[in-house]
């Protein structure tokens, strides 16, 4: 599929590329035993730089929904055809996520059903429908209604197994619902709850909708400088609101709390404002090309890099009489021999990101942009 970059909001592609590069970086350390704290998720409550990556991507997707679907609405395209295309794309994303989870064994009795691509698919589907079926005011109402409703559900409704409401790991209502619906098909690291579970997808929709609302601003007739200022101001307001809400509903990626949505949404607005100002307003683009390359094939590079990473981990070879994974062999022989363990781990992750950048650059030069 050929895409004319001149017709795109380049800053959004760059923001998406930075986000995907960050996602690959944190997902592929040389050794999980040696990772800088900033490159790990918060153990429970809190928000590290790594915890920003997934909500940033959902936010960016929401912006893209408005920018792409607005043109179709204005042209008067057939709504049913648009919805059918959205549904097909959502099903494809969900299926790719399940494929990644099951690869290479595909044990249907234990395959993980939720996941990153699966949540992207659900948020994309629902956010798109909301955008197509409602106006701006209704979209604002739905965005914040979902956050408030989720807060009340999680803090007031007693967990059936306990008899009281709690936000503790594995004991909260979201975890109980995951066990009820997804028993045996959750993240293997937890087994009793899933960080991309059913109930926590509700506030994730609001993350996508914050992007949809931002898309309205970017597609408006306002001056570019005014748009930049608005992005910063709204970002500060959301960050402050999330920080305050944290006192009653702590920021937590694993259960995607409402304060986490506002705080990360505010930071996403700030980050987009910086990209927008330098790239689309000032035309300072000398630094942006690598991220644009990543951003134009974001789902493709995420999916393929995930599959290859699994193969490197599952493929075993003999190393001085010991059976080790190819990944460990590469880490121990080519990075850990000349760097400290934590820096060797980081260096291997950076090299992995650069390898995929090179592969995506080939597609970019050939004008091949794979759109799911």
C-alpha positions as CSV (number, residue, x, y, z in Angstrom):
1,X,0.0,0.0,0.0
2,X,1.4,3.4,-1.0
3,X,1.1,6.3,1.3
4,X,1.8,10.0,0.4
5,X,3.7,11.3,3.5
6,X,2.9,14.9,2.5
7,X,-0.8,14.4,3.3
8,X,-0.1,13.0,6.7
9,X,0.5,14.7,10.1
10,X,4.2,13.9,10.3
11,X,4.5,14.7,14.0
12,X,1.9,12.0,14.7
13,X,3.9,9.4,12.7
14,X,7.0,10.4,14.6
15,X,5.3,10.2,17.9
16,X,4.0,6.7,17.0
17,X,7.4,5.7,15.9
18,X,9.0,6.8,19.1
19,X,6.4,4.9,21.0
20,X,6.8,1.7,19.1
21,X,10.6,1.9,19.3
22,X,10.2,2.3,23.1
23,X,7.9,-0.6,23.2
24,X,10.4,-2.9,21.4
25,X,13.2,-1.6,23.6
26,X,11.5,-2.4,26.9
27,X,10.2,-5.7,25.7
28,X,13.6,-7.1,24.6
29,X,16.3,-6.6,27.2
30,X,19.3,-8.9,26.9
31,X,18.5,-10.3,30.4
32,X,15.3,-9.8,32.4
33,X,17.5,-10.1,35.5
34,X,19.4,-6.9,34.6
35,X,17.1,-4.0,33.7
36,X,17.2,-0.3,34.6
37,X,14.2,0.6,36.8
38,X,13.0,3.2,34.3
39,X,12.7,0.4,31.7
40,X,10.5,-1.8,33.9
41,X,6.8,-1.4,34.7
42,X,5.9,-0.2,38.2
43,X,5.4,-3.3,40.4
44,X,1.9,-2.2,41.2
45,X,0.9,1.4,41.9
46,X,2.9,4.2,40.3
47,X,4.0,5.1,36.8
48,X,7.4,4.6,35.3
49,X,8.5,5.8,31.8
50,X,7.8,2.2,30.6
51,X,4.2,2.6,31.8
52,X,3.7,5.5,29.4
53,X,4.2,3.5,26.2
54,X,1.0,1.5,25.9
55,X,-1.4,4.5,26.7
56,X,0.6,6.7,24.4
57,X,-0.1,4.2,21.5
58,X,-3.8,4.1,22.3
59,X,-3.9,7.9,22.5
60,X,-2.1,8.2,19.1
61,X,-4.6,5.7,17.6
62,X,-7.4,7.8,18.8
63,X,-6.0,10.9,17.2
64,X,-5.6,8.9,13.9
65,X,-9.3,7.8,14.2
66,X,-10.5,11.4,14.1
67,X,-8.1,12.5,11.3
68,X,-8.9,9.6,9.0
69,X,-12.6,9.1,9.7
70,X,-13.4,12.9,9.6
71,X,-12.6,13.0,5.9
72,X,-15.0,10.1,5.2
73,X,-17.8,11.6,7.2
74,X,-17.3,14.9,5.4
75,X,-17.4,13.1,2.0
76,X,-20.6,11.3,3.0
77,X,-19.2,7.9,2.6
78,X,-21.5,5.0,3.3
79,X,-21.5,4.5,7.1
80,X,-22.1,0.8,7.0
81,X,-19.1,0.3,4.7
82,X,-16.9,2.3,7.1
83,X,-18.1,0.3,10.1
84,X,-17.5,-3.0,8.2
85,X,-14.0,-1.9,7.4
86,X,-13.4,-1.0,11.1
87,X,-14.8,-4.3,12.2
88,X,-12.5,-6.2,9.8
89,X,-9.5,-4.3,11.0
90,X,-10.4,-4.9,14.7
91,X,-10.8,-8.6,14.1
92,X,-7.5,-8.8,12.3
93,X,-5.7,-7.0,15.1
94,X,-7.3,-9.2,17.7
95,X,-6.4,-12.4,15.7
96,X,-2.8,-11.2,15.3
97,X,-2.6,-10.7,19.1
98,X,-3.9,-14.2,19.8
99,X,-1.5,-15.6,17.2
100,X,1.4,-13.9,18.9
101,X,0.3,-15.3,22.3
102,X,0.0,-18.8,20.9
103,X,3.1,-18.9,18.7
104,X,4.6,-21.4,18.1
105,X,2.7,-24.1,19.9
106,X,-0.9,-22.8,19.8
107,X,-2.1,-24.8,22.8
108,X,-5.8,-23.8,22.7
109,X,-6.4,-25.0,26.3
110,X,-4.0,-22.4,27.7
111,X,-3.6,-19.8,25.0
112,X,-3.8,-16.2,26.3
113,X,-6.8,-14.4,25.0
114,X,-6.2,-10.8,26.2
115,X,-3.1,-8.9,25.2
116,X,-1.7,-5.7,23.7
117,X,-2.9,-6.1,20.2
118,X,-6.2,-7.4,21.5
119,X,-6.8,-4.4,23.6
120,X,-5.8,-2.1,20.7
121,X,-8.4,-3.9,18.6
122,X,-11.2,-3.4,21.1
123,X,-10.3,0.2,21.9
124,X,-10.0,1.0,18.2
125,X,-13.4,-0.6,17.4
126,X,-15.3,1.1,20.2
127,X,-13.6,4.5,19.9
128,X,-14.3,4.5,16.1
129,X,-18.0,3.7,16.7
130,X,-18.3,6.4,19.3
131,X,-16.7,8.9,16.9
132,X,-18.9,8.0,14.0
133,X,-22.1,7.9,16.0
134,X,-21.8,11.0,18.2
135,X,-20.7,14.6,18.2
136,X,-17.9,16.3,20.1
137,X,-19.9,17.0,23.3
138,X,-21.2,13.4,23.5
139,X,-17.6,12.2,23.0
140,X,-16.4,14.3,25.9
141,X,-19.2,13.0,28.1
142,X,-18.5,9.4,27.3
143,X,-14.8,9.8,27.9
144,X,-15.1,11.1,31.4
145,X,-18.3,9.1,32.3
146,X,-16.3,5.8,31.7
147,X,-13.5,7.0,34.0
148,X,-15.9,8.0,36.8
149,X,-18.0,4.8,36.4
150,X,-14.9,2.6,36.5
151,X,-13.6,4.4,39.6
152,X,-17.0,3.7,41.4
153,X,-17.1,0.1,40.2
154,X,-13.6,-0.7,41.4
155,X,-13.8,1.1,44.8
156,X,-17.5,0.5,45.8
157,X,-18.5,-2.9,44.5
158,X,-17.5,-5.7,46.8
159,X,-15.4,-8.5,45.3
160,X,-17.5,-11.7,45.5
161,X,-14.7,-13.8,46.9
162,X,-13.8,-11.3,49.6
163,X,-17.0,-9.4,50.5
164,X,-15.5,-6.0,50.2
165,X,-14.0,-3.7,47.6
166,X,-10.2,-3.6,47.2
167,X,-7.5,-2.5,44.8
168,X,-4.9,-5.1,45.9
169,X,-3.1,-7.1,43.3
170,X,-5.0,-10.2,42.3
171,X,-7.8,-9.5,44.8
172,X,-9.6,-6.6,43.1
173,X,-12.9,-6.8,41.1
174,X,-11.0,-6.7,37.7
175,X,-9.0,-9.8,38.7
176,X,-12.1,-11.6,39.9
177,X,-13.8,-11.0,36.6
178,X,-10.8,-12.1,34.7
179,X,-10.8,-15.4,36.6
180,X,-14.5,-15.8,35.9
181,X,-14.4,-15.2,32.2
182,X,-10.8,-16.0,31.2
183,X,-9.8,-18.8,33.6
184,X,-6.8,-20.6,32.1
185,X,-6.3,-18.1,29.3
186,X,-4.5,-15.2,31.1
187,X,-1.0,-13.9,31.2
188,X,1.3,-16.7,32.3
189,X,3.3,-14.5,34.7
190,X,0.2,-13.9,36.9
191,X,-2.3,-16.8,35.9
192,X,-5.0,-15.4,38.2
193,X,-5.5,-12.0,36.5
194,X,-4.5,-10.2,33.3
195,X,-3.0,-6.7,32.9
196,X,-5.1,-6.4,29.6
197,X,-8.1,-7.9,31.2
198,X,-11.8,-7.4,30.6
199,X,-12.9,-4.7,33.1
200,X,-9.7,-2.6,32.8
201,X,-10.4,-2.3,29.1
202,X,-13.2,0.2,29.9
203,X,-10.9,3.0,31.0
204,X,-8.5,2.1,28.2
205,X,-11.3,3.2,25.9
206,X,-11.1,6.6,27.5
207,X,-7.4,6.7,26.7
208,X,-8.3,6.2,23.1
209,X,-11.1,8.8,23.3
210,X,-8.6,11.4,24.7
211,X,-6.8,10.9,21.4
212,X,-10.1,11.2,19.5
213,X,-10.8,14.6,21.2
214,X,-7.2,15.7,20.5
215,X,-7.8,14.9,16.8
216,X,-10.7,17.4,16.8
217,X,-8.3,20.1,17.9
218,X,-5.6,19.2,15.3
219,X,-8.2,19.1,12.5
220,X,-9.7,22.4,13.5
221,X,-9.2,25.8,11.7
222,X,-7.2,27.2,14.6
223,X,-3.7,28.6,14.0
224,X,-0.9,26.1,14.4
225,X,0.7,28.1,17.3
226,X,-2.7,28.2,19.0
227,X,-3.1,24.4,18.6
228,X,0.3,23.9,20.2
229,X,-0.5,26.1,23.2
230,X,-3.9,24.2,23.6
231,X,-2.1,20.9,23.5
232,X,0.2,22.0,26.3
233,X,-2.5,23.6,28.4
234,X,-4.9,20.6,28.1
235,X,-1.9,18.3,28.9
236,X,-1.1,20.2,32.1
237,X,-4.7,20.1,33.1
238,X,-5.0,16.3,32.6
239,X,-1.7,15.6,34.3
240,X,-2.7,17.7,37.3
241,X,-6.1,16.0,37.5
242,X,-4.6,12.6,37.3
243,X,-2.1,13.5,40.0
244,X,-4.9,14.7,42.3
245,X,-7.1,11.7,41.6
246,X,-4.2,9.4,42.4
247,X,-4.8,10.2,46.1
248,X,-8.2,8.3,45.9
249,X,-7.6,6.0,42.9
250,X,-3.8,5.4,42.6
251,X,-2.2,5.4,39.2
252,X,-1.8,1.7,38.2
253,X,-1.2,0.4,34.7
254,X,-2.2,-3.2,35.5
255,X,-5.7,-2.2,36.3
256,X,-5.6,0.9,34.1
257,X,-7.0,3.3,36.8
258,X,-8.7,6.5,35.9
259,X,-6.0,8.6,37.4
260,X,-3.5,6.7,35.3
261,X,-5.6,7.5,32.2
262,X,-5.6,11.2,32.9
263,X,-2.0,11.4,33.9
264,X,-0.7,9.5,30.9
265,X,-3.1,11.3,28.6
266,X,-1.8,14.6,29.8
267,X,1.8,13.5,29.1
268,X,0.8,12.3,25.7
269,X,-0.6,15.7,24.9
270,X,2.6,17.3,26.0
271,X,4.7,14.9,24.0
272,X,2.6,15.4,20.9
273,X,2.8,19.2,21.4
274,X,6.6,19.1,21.3
275,X,6.6,16.9,18.2
276,X,4.0,19.1,16.5
277,X,5.8,22.3,17.4
278,X,9.2,21.2,16.1
279,X,8.0,19.2,13.0
280,X,4.8,20.8,11.8
281,X,5.2,24.4,13.0
282,X,9.0,25.0,12.9
283,X,9.9,22.4,10.3
284,X,12.8,21.0,12.3
285,X,12.8,17.5,11.0
286,X,16.5,16.5,10.8
287,X,16.1,14.2,13.8
288,X,12.7,12.7,12.9
289,X,13.3,10.3,10.0
290,X,14.1,7.2,11.9
291,X,11.0,7.5,14.0
292,X,8.9,8.3,11.0
293,X,10.2,5.0,9.4
294,X,9.1,3.1,12.5
295,X,5.8,5.0,12.8
296,X,4.6,4.2,9.2
297,X,4.9,0.5,9.8
298,X,4.1,0.4,13.6
299,X,1.9,-2.7,13.9
300,X,4.1,-4.6,11.4
301,X,7.3,-4.0,13.3
302,X,5.7,-4.7,16.7
303,X,4.2,-8.0,15.4
304,X,7.3,-9.3,13.6
305,X,9.8,-8.2,16.3
306,X,7.6,-10.0,18.9
307,X,7.6,-13.2,16.9
308,X,11.4,-13.1,16.3
309,X,12.0,-12.4,20.0
310,X,10.0,-15.5,20.9
311,X,12.0,-17.6,18.5
312,X,15.3,-16.4,19.9
313,X,14.1,-17.4,23.4
314,X,12.6,-20.7,22.5
315,X,15.4,-21.9,20.1
316,X,18.0,-23.8,22.1
317,X,21.7,-24.4,21.2
318,X,24.7,-26.1,23.0
319,X,27.0,-23.7,24.7
320,X,30.0,-25.4,26.3
321,X,28.0,-28.4,27.3
322,X,25.0,-26.4,28.5
323,X,21.7,-26.0,26.6
324,X,20.8,-22.3,26.4
325,X,18.5,-20.1,24.3
326,X,19.9,-18.3,21.3
327,X,19.0,-15.1,23.0
328,X,21.1,-15.9,26.1
329,X,24.0,-17.0,23.9
330,X,24.0,-13.7,22.0
331,X,23.7,-11.7,25.3
332,X,26.5,-13.7,27.1
333,X,29.0,-13.9,24.2
334,X,28.5,-10.6,22.4
335,X,27.4,-8.1,25.1
336,X,28.1,-9.3,28.6
337,X,31.8,-10.0,27.8
338,X,32.7,-6.3,27.6
339,X,29.9,-4.5,29.4
340,X,28.4,-4.7,32.9
341,X,25.3,-7.0,33.1
342,X,22.8,-4.2,33.1
343,X,24.5,-2.2,30.4
344,X,24.9,-5.4,28.3
345,X,21.2,-6.0,28.7
346,X,20.4,-2.5,27.5
347,X,22.9,-2.6,24.7
348,X,21.4,-5.8,23.3
349,X,17.9,-4.2,23.4
350,X,19.2,-1.1,21.6
351,X,20.8,-3.2,18.9
352,X,17.5,-5.1,18.5
353,X,15.7,-1.8,17.9
354,X,18.3,-0.7,15.4
355,X,18.1,-4.0,13.5
356,X,14.4,-3.6,13.1
357,X,14.9,0.1,12.1
358,X,17.1,-1.1,9.3
359,X,14.5,-3.6,8.1
360,X,11.7,-1.0,8.3
361,X,13.9,1.5,6.4
362,X,14.0,-0.9,3.5
363,X,10.2,-1.0,3.4
364,X,10.1,2.8,3.7
365,X,12.5,3.3,0.8
366,X,10.4,1.0,-1.3
367,X,7.3,2.9,-0.3
368,X,5.8,-0.2,1.3
369,X,3.5,0.6,4.2
370,X,1.6,-2.4,5.6
371,X,-1.7,-1.3,7.0
372,X,-3.6,-3.9,9.0
